[in-house]
Amino acid sequence: MKYGIKIESSIVWLDQDQLEALVSLLHSARQTKDEYVGSSKGDDGGNYVKLVRPFDMEETLPVKVMLPDRYDALVLKTKLHDESKK
């Protein structure tokens, strides 16, 4: 099984061990979050303040799942595509 996570605008595919290592690493990480504080009460007169909070994996790290056959087919397709360009 392959597990996809979005980093910037790319989906990165990990195996189970890699995903578990990433989750373990992020478990104690922190992230910046914009929190609503009210009309014109935020940073620079806006409605939000930027704060540092614990990383929320359930909200911030959605995971896609791909079956091995589909992943292997895409790897083969990529290889054939690259070879056809040579």
C-alpha positions as CSV (number, residue, x, y, z in Angstrom):
1,M,0.0,0.0,0.0
2,K,1.2,3.5,-0.7
3,Y,0.1,6.6,1.2
4,G,0.0,10.0,-0.3
5,I,0.5,13.3,1.5
6,K,0.5,16.7,0.0
7,I,3.6,18.8,0.4
8,E,3.1,22.2,-1.2
9,S,1.2,21.3,-4.3
10,S,2.7,17.8,-4.9
11,I,1.5,14.4,-3.6
12,V,4.4,12.4,-2.1
13,W,3.9,8.7,-1.9
14,L,5.2,6.8,1.1
15,D,5.2,3.2,2.2
16,Q,3.8,2.3,5.7
17,D,7.2,2.6,7.5
18,Q,7.9,6.0,6.0
19,L,4.4,7.3,6.9
20,E,4.8,6.0,10.5
21,A,8.2,7.7,10.7
22,L,6.7,11.0,9.4
23,V,3.8,10.8,11.8
24,S,6.1,10.1,14.7
25,L,8.3,13.1,13.8
26,L,5.3,15.4,13.4
27,H,3.6,14.2,16.6
28,S,5.5,16.8,18.7
29,A,5.9,19.4,16.0
30,R,4.3,22.9,16.1
31,Q,2.8,25.0,13.4
32,T,1.7,28.5,12.8
33,K,-2.1,29.0,12.7
34,D,-4.2,32.1,12.0
35,E,-7.0,32.4,14.6
36,Y,-10.0,34.7,14.3
37,V,-10.1,37.3,17.1
38,G,-12.7,39.7,15.8
39,S,-13.2,42.5,13.4
40,S,-10.1,44.7,13.2
41,K,-8.6,43.2,16.4
42,G,-5.9,41.1,14.7
43,D,-2.4,41.6,13.4
44,D,-2.1,44.8,11.4
45,G,-5.7,45.7,12.0
46,G,-7.0,42.5,10.4
47,N,-9.4,39.9,11.8
48,Y,-6.8,37.2,12.6
49,V,-3.6,36.8,14.7
50,K,-0.8,34.4,13.8
51,L,-0.1,32.0,16.7
52,V,2.1,28.9,17.2
53,R,0.1,25.8,18.1
54,P,0.8,22.0,18.3
55,F,0.6,20.4,14.8
56,D,-2.9,19.1,14.2
57,M,-2.3,15.9,12.1
58,E,-6.0,15.2,11.7
59,E,-6.7,18.6,10.1
60,T,-3.4,19.3,8.4
61,L,-2.1,15.9,7.2
62,P,-4.8,14.2,5.1
63,V,-3.6,10.9,3.7
64,K,-4.6,9.4,0.4
65,V,-4.3,5.6,-0.2
66,M,-3.2,3.9,-3.4
67,L,-3.2,0.1,-4.0
68,P,0.2,-1.4,-4.9
69,D,-1.0,-2.5,-8.4
70,R,-2.0,1.0,-9.3
71,Y,1.2,2.5,-7.9
72,D,3.3,-0.1,-9.8
73,A,1.4,0.7,-13.0
74,L,2.1,4.4,-12.6
75,V,5.8,3.7,-12.1
76,L,5.9,1.6,-15.3
77,K,4.0,4.3,-17.2
78,T,6.5,6.9,-16.0
79,K,9.4,4.7,-17.0
80,L,8.0,4.1,-20.5
81,H,7.2,7.8,-20.9
82,D,10.7,8.8,-20.0
83,E,12.2,6.2,-22.3
84,S,10.1,7.3,-25.2
85,K,11.5,10.8,-24.9
86,K,15.1,9.6,-25.4
